[in-house]
Amino acid sequence: MKKQSPIVINLAQTDGDLKGIKTLQSANLKETIAPENLKNTGFVTASYSLELLQKMHALYPPVIAKKDQRVVGYALVVDRQIIGQHELLDDLFRQINTVHYQKQPLAKSNYIVVGQLCVAQEVRGQGVAQKLYNHFRTVYSTAFDYCITDVDQENLPSLRAHQKTGFQVLDTISYGGSLWSIVLWDW
């Protein structure tokens, strides 16, 4: 019996890692998935250029999962410095900044955003999303009070994975032609 290769969680370090993120992202875009399969499989909605991934990496490296030297999962790290670089991210920050948590406006809090989380189909169900988020928390929780993202409400597997990790739904918003749950992880 062949021994299974371990999944290693770390921060992205090379352009090869970023290209691996881009490859995984492209394979899981919502527009490439048959509409009848959307409720049963995870997907991502935004496409980021390699140039934007490099800019985001220069600010805060993404957390990646690798198996056999191939990126099989990632969590992109985005803060307000990236505003103006991508329309959907700009919209997300605008929406987050209208929400309150514990009676305080998030616009005045010190939060970090998960710009996207993706796990390859062949390793789903193995706790990779939770491992990515645990590493994310280990690396970034000393600098930020909260981790926030949004989940397309059609993406039920993703919403369940976020809630299993500890995210709570704060609000529902509409943008980009979809309904989204704004979710927050209070570290």
C-alpha positions as CSV (number, residue, x, y, z in Angstrom):
1,M,0.0,0.0,0.0
2,K,1.4,3.4,-1.0
3,K,1.8,5.9,1.8
4,Q,-0.2,9.1,1.4
5,S,1.7,12.3,1.1
6,P,1.0,14.7,3.9
7,I,-0.7,18.1,3.4
8,V,1.7,20.8,4.6
9,I,0.3,24.2,5.7
10,N,2.5,27.3,5.5
11,L,2.7,30.8,4.1
12,A,3.2,31.2,0.4
13,Q,6.9,31.9,-0.4
14,T,7.5,31.9,-4.1
15,D,6.0,33.0,-7.4
16,G,5.4,29.3,-8.0
17,D,3.2,29.2,-4.9
18,L,1.2,32.2,-6.3
19,K,0.9,30.5,-9.7
20,G,-0.4,27.4,-7.9
21,I,-3.0,29.6,-6.2
22,K,-4.0,31.0,-9.5
23,T,-4.3,27.5,-11.1
24,L,-6.5,26.3,-8.2
25,Q,-8.6,29.5,-8.3
26,S,-9.2,29.1,-12.1
27,A,-10.3,25.5,-11.6
28,N,-12.9,26.4,-9.0
29,L,-14.5,29.6,-10.4
30,K,-18.3,29.7,-10.0
31,E,-18.7,30.4,-13.7
32,T,-17.1,27.0,-14.6
33,I,-19.4,24.9,-12.4
34,A,-22.8,23.7,-13.7
35,P,-25.6,25.6,-11.9
36,E,-27.2,22.4,-10.6
37,N,-23.9,21.6,-8.8
38,L,-23.4,24.9,-7.0
39,K,-25.2,23.9,-3.8
40,N,-23.1,20.7,-3.5
41,T,-19.6,21.9,-4.2
42,G,-17.5,24.8,-3.0
43,F,-16.5,27.5,-5.5
44,V,-14.9,30.9,-5.7
45,T,-16.4,33.9,-7.4
46,A,-13.5,36.3,-7.9
47,S,-10.6,35.9,-10.3
48,Y,-7.4,37.7,-9.3
49,S,-4.6,38.4,-11.7
50,L,-1.1,37.0,-10.8
51,E,0.0,40.7,-10.5
52,L,-2.7,41.4,-7.9
53,L,-1.8,38.1,-6.0
54,Q,1.8,39.4,-6.0
55,K,0.8,42.7,-4.5
56,M,-1.3,41.0,-1.9
57,H,1.5,38.6,-1.1
58,A,4.0,41.5,-0.6
59,L,1.7,43.0,2.1
60,Y,0.6,39.8,3.8
61,P,1.5,36.3,2.4
62,P,-1.4,34.0,1.9
63,V,-1.7,30.7,3.8
64,I,-1.4,27.7,1.5
65,A,-1.8,24.0,1.7
66,K,0.6,21.9,-0.4
67,K,0.6,18.2,-1.2
68,D,3.4,16.7,-3.3
69,Q,4.6,20.3,-4.0
70,R,1.3,21.3,-5.5
71,V,-1.0,24.0,-4.0
72,V,-4.2,22.2,-2.9
73,G,-5.7,25.0,-0.7
74,Y,-5.2,28.6,0.1
75,A,-6.5,31.5,2.2
76,L,-5.8,35.0,0.7
77,V,-5.0,37.7,3.2
78,V,-6.2,41.2,2.3
79,D,-6.3,44.4,4.3
80,R,-7.4,48.0,3.4
81,Q,-4.1,48.8,1.6
82,I,-5.4,46.8,-1.4
83,I,-8.5,49.0,-1.9
84,G,-8.6,50.3,-5.4
85,Q,-7.0,47.2,-6.9
86,H,-10.1,44.9,-7.5
87,E,-13.7,45.9,-7.8
88,L,-15.2,43.0,-5.8
89,L,-12.7,43.5,-2.9
90,D,-13.5,47.3,-2.9
91,D,-17.2,46.4,-2.7
92,L,-16.5,43.9,0.1
93,F,-14.7,46.5,2.2
94,R,-17.5,49.0,1.6
95,Q,-20.0,46.5,2.8
96,I,-18.0,45.3,5.8
97,N,-17.6,48.9,6.9
98,T,-21.4,49.4,7.2
99,V,-21.7,46.4,9.6
100,H,-21.5,46.6,13.4
101,Y,-20.1,44.0,15.8
102,Q,-20.6,44.2,19.5
103,K,-22.3,47.6,19.0
104,Q,-19.1,48.9,17.3
105,P,-18.7,49.8,13.7
106,L,-16.3,47.5,11.9
107,A,-15.1,50.5,10.0
108,K,-13.3,51.6,13.1
109,S,-12.0,48.2,14.1
110,N,-8.7,46.5,13.3
111,Y,-9.7,43.6,11.1
112,I,-8.2,41.5,8.3
113,V,-10.1,40.0,5.4
114,V,-9.9,36.6,3.8
115,G,-10.0,37.6,0.2
116,Q,-10.7,34.1,-0.8
117,L,-10.5,30.5,0.6
118,C,-10.3,27.5,-1.7
119,V,-9.6,23.8,-1.2
120,A,-9.0,21.4,-4.1
121,Q,-11.8,18.9,-4.7
122,E,-9.5,15.9,-4.1
123,V,-8.6,17.0,-0.5
124,R,-12.0,18.3,0.6
125,G,-13.4,16.6,3.7
126,Q,-10.0,16.3,5.2
127,G,-10.1,19.4,7.4
128,V,-7.9,21.5,5.1
129,A,-10.1,24.6,5.5
130,Q,-9.8,24.5,9.3
131,K,-6.0,23.9,9.1
132,L,-5.6,26.8,6.8
133,Y,-7.6,29.0,9.1
134,N,-5.8,27.8,12.2
135,H,-2.5,28.8,10.6
136,F,-4.0,32.0,9.5
137,R,-5.0,32.8,13.1
138,T,-1.5,31.8,14.4
139,V,0.2,34.1,12.0
140,Y,-2.2,37.1,11.9
141,S,-4.2,37.2,15.2
142,T,-1.5,39.2,17.0
143,A,-1.8,42.0,14.5
144,F,-5.6,42.0,14.0
145,D,-8.6,41.7,16.2
146,Y,-10.9,39.9,13.8
147,C,-10.9,37.9,10.6
148,I,-13.8,38.7,8.3
149,T,-14.9,37.5,4.9
150,D,-18.1,37.0,2.9
151,V,-19.6,33.8,1.6
152,D,-21.9,33.5,-1.4
153,Q,-25.1,32.1,0.0
154,E,-25.3,29.6,-2.8
155,N,-22.0,28.1,-1.5
156,L,-23.4,26.0,1.4
157,P,-20.2,23.9,1.8
158,S,-18.2,27.1,2.3
159,L,-20.6,28.6,4.8
160,R,-20.6,25.3,6.8
161,A,-16.8,25.2,6.8
162,H,-16.6,28.8,8.0
163,Q,-19.1,28.2,10.8
164,K,-17.3,25.0,11.8
165,T,-14.1,27.0,12.1
166,G,-15.7,29.6,14.4
167,F,-17.0,32.3,12.1
168,Q,-20.4,33.8,12.9
169,V,-22.8,35.3,10.4
170,L,-23.1,39.1,11.1
171,D,-25.2,40.3,8.2
172,T,-26.5,39.5,4.7
173,I,-25.6,41.8,1.9
174,S,-26.2,42.0,-1.9
175,Y,-23.5,42.8,-4.4
176,G,-22.1,41.5,-7.6
177,G,-25.4,39.9,-8.4
178,S,-25.4,37.6,-5.4
179,L,-26.5,37.4,-1.8
180,W,-23.6,37.1,0.7
181,S,-23.2,36.3,4.3
182,I,-20.7,38.6,6.1
183,V,-18.9,36.3,8.6
184,L,-16.5,37.2,11.4
185,W,-14.1,35.2,13.4
186,D,-13.4,36.8,16.8
187,W,-10.0,35.5,17.8
